[in-house]
Amino acid sequence: MSVTEWYTIRGVTLPTSWVSVLIAFTLVGIILWWRYGKKEASVYADHAIFFILIWKFSVIFTDLSLVIKQPLIILFFNGGTMGFYIAIVATCISIFRQLKKNVFAASQLRTLTMAFILTQSVYQIAMAMQNDGLAWQRWLTVVAFIIWLLIAIKNGLNQDIWRKQLIILFSLSHIMIALLQPDGFWQKTLMATFIFSLFVLLVHFLKDKSRKKMEASS
């Protein structure tokens, strides 16, 4: 959904996209705590904060000359679209390092997949509810992602094969919904879905490869 509304808090203006990100991270953290416990929620919170910080301070790399002239700009701006993608890639690298350290533990893969679908779903719902647009586009987005929200929570994504299929189906569903939204195909959130989907599938591939190697050597 397009950003059409802004919030002003004590002189600071925030777009609904920022508010939606905060809502998504907070609610998903609570859901993971309820579903899997404090440890899993804490790991998610660490990566969520890491993503926000990288996106926020990426303005140093995307607009260094302006930061040098006005250092305080860091407090009010982020790295924009380029910074968004830098934050996504950096977060994927951080997650991968942790997963590899724990030999791609099944519980962490389960949480990773569930957290990804939940975060994207809550974000899309929050954006549709806060911004203006055609009623049918807003409600289609809300209903579709509520369904994905319920699927993720209900099933828990316990089996590898189910997780892989679900990631692919979720990505295809997001493409169909995006094509019916005002911004169409070229949305940052849809690109984020592509990147994270490929990342999750790559992690599962590496896990399967590692397991087969261990079985062959035993």
C-alpha positions in Angstrom: 0.0 0.0 0.0 1.1 3.6 -0.7 1.9 6.0 2.2 -0.9 8.6 2.3 -1.0 9.4 6.0 1.7 10.8 8.4 1.9 11.1 12.2 3.3 14.1 14.0 4.6 13.5 17.5 6.2 16.4 19.3 7.4 18.0 16.1 8.7 14.7 14.6 6.8 13.6 11.5 6.6 9.8 10.9 5.2 8.1 7.8 2.8 5.2 8.4 5.3 2.8 6.9 7.6 3.4 9.9 4.7 3.0 12.3 3.7 -0.2 10.5 7.2 -1.6 10.9 7.2 -0.9 14.6 3.7 -2.5 14.9 4.9 -5.6 13.0 8.1 -6.1 15.0 6.2 -5.6 18.3 3.3 -7.9 17.6 5.4 -10.6 16.0 7.7 -10.6 19.0 4.8 -11.1 21.3 3.4 -13.9 19.1 6.8 -15.7 19.0 7.1 -15.3 22.8 3.6 -16.9 23.2 4.2 -19.6 20.6 7.8 -20.6 21.3 9.0 -18.8 24.4 11.2 -16.0 25.5 14.5 -17.2 23.9 13.0 -17.3 20.3 11.3 -13.9 20.8 14.6 -12.4 22.1 16.5 -13.6 19.0 13.8 -12.1 16.8 14.0 -8.8 18.7 17.7 -8.7 18.3 17.5 -9.1 14.5 14.6 -6.6 14.3 16.6 -3.9 16.2 19.6 -4.7 14.0 17.6 -4.2 10.9 16.2 -0.8 12.1 19.7 0.4 13.1 21.3 -0.6 9.8 18.4 1.1 7.8 18.5 4.2 10.0 22.3 4.7 9.9 22.7 3.6 6.3 22.1 7.2 5.4 25.9 7.6 6.2 26.6 5.5 3.1 23.8 6.6 0.8 24.3 10.3 1.4 27.6 10.9 3.1 28.2 14.4 1.8 24.9 15.6 3.3 25.7 13.9 6.6 29.1 15.6 6.7 27.5 19.0 6.2 24.6 18.3 8.6 25.5 15.5 11.1 22.1 15.8 12.9 20.4 14.6 9.8 21.1 11.0 11.0 18.5 11.5 13.7 15.7 12.4 11.2 16.4 10.4 8.1 17.3 6.9 7.0 19.1 5.5 3.9 15.9 5.4 1.8 15.3 2.6 -0.6 19.0 1.7 -1.0 19.4 1.7 2.8 16.4 -0.6 3.1 18.0 -3.2 0.8 21.3 -2.8 2.6 19.5 -3.5 5.9 17.8 -6.6 4.5 21.0 -8.1 3.1 22.9 -7.3 6.4 20.1 -8.9 8.4 20.1 -12.0 6.3 23.9 -12.3 6.7 23.5 -11.9 10.5 20.8 -14.5 10.6 22.8 -16.9 8.5 25.8 -16.6 10.7 23.7 -17.5 13.7 22.0 -20.4 12.0 25.3 -21.8 10.7 26.8 -21.6 14.2 24.0 -23.8 15.5 24.2 -26.2 12.5 20.9 -25.0 11.1 18.8 -26.1 14.1 15.3 -27.2 13.1 13.7 -25.0 15.8 15.5 -21.9 14.5 14.5 -22.6 10.9 10.9 -23.0 12.0 11.0 -19.7 13.9 12.8 -17.9 11.0 10.1 -19.0 8.5 7.2 -18.2 10.8 8.7 -14.8 11.8 9.2 -13.8 8.2 5.6 -14.6 7.2 4.1 -13.0 10.3 6.2 -9.8 10.0 5.2 -9.3 6.4 1.6 -10.1 7.1 1.2 -7.7 10.1 3.0 -5.0 8.2 0.7 -5.2 5.2 -2.4 -5.3 7.4 -1.2 -2.2 9.3 -0.4 -0.3 6.1 -3.8 -1.1 4.6 -5.7 0.0 7.7 -3.8 3.3 8.1 -3.6 4.6 4.6 -6.2 5.7 2.0 -7.0 3.7 -1.1 -9.8 2.0 -2.8 -11.9 0.1 -0.3 -11.7 -3.2 -2.2 -7.9 -3.0 -2.4 -7.5 -2.3 1.3 -9.9 -5.1 2.3 -8.4 -7.6 -0.1 -5.0 -6.9 1.5 -6.3 -7.1 5.0 -8.2 -10.4 4.5 -5.5 -12.1 2.5 -2.7 -11.4 5.0 -5.0 -12.2 8.0 -5.4 -15.6 6.4 -1.6 -16.0 6.1 -1.3 -14.8 9.7 -3.7 -17.5 10.9 -2.0 -20.2 8.8 1.4 -19.4 10.2 0.2 -19.3 13.8 -2.0 -22.4 13.6 0.4 -24.7 11.8 3.6 -23.6 13.5 5.5 -24.6 10.3 6.9 -27.7 11.9 8.0 -29.7 8.8 10.7 -28.8 6.4 8.8 -29.7 3.3 5.8 -27.7 4.5 7.9 -24.7 5.2 9.4 -24.7 1.7 6.0 -25.0 0.1 4.6 -22.3 2.3 7.3 -19.8 1.5 6.8 -20.3 -2.2 3.0 -20.0 -1.9 3.3 -16.9 0.3 5.6 -15.2 -2.3 3.2 -16.0 -5.2 0.2 -14.8 -3.1 2.1 -11.5 -2.3 2.8 -11.0 -6.0 -0.9 -11.4 -6.9 -1.9 -8.9 -4.1 0.8 -6.4 -5.0 -0.4 -6.3 -8.6 -3.8 -5.2 -7.4 -2.4 -2.5 -5.1 -1.7 1.1 -6.2 2.1 0.7 -6.3 1.9 -2.5 -8.4 4.8 -4.9 -8.8 7.7 -2.6 -7.9 7.2 -2.3 -4.2 9.9 -2.4 -1.6 7.9 -4.9 0.5 7.5 -7.3 -2.4 11.2 -7.1 -3.2 11.8 -7.8 0.5 9.6 -10.9 0.2 11.6 -12.1 -2.8 14.9 -11.6 -1.0 13.8 -13.3 2.3 12.1 -16.1 0.4 15.2 -16.9 -1.6 17.3 -16.6 1.6 15.0 -19.0 3.6 15.0 -21.5 0.7 18.8 -21.3 0.4 19.1 -22.0 4.2 16.9 -25.0 3.8 19.0 -26.2 0.8 22.2 -25.9 2.8 20.7 -27.7 5.7 19.6 -30.6 3.5 23.0 -30.7 1.9 24.7 -30.7 5.3 22.4 -33.5 6.5 23.0 -35.7 3.5 26.8 -35.2 3.9 26.6 -36.3 7.5 24.5 -39.3 6.6 27.0 -40.3 3.8 29.9 -40.0 6.2 28.3 -42.1 9.0 
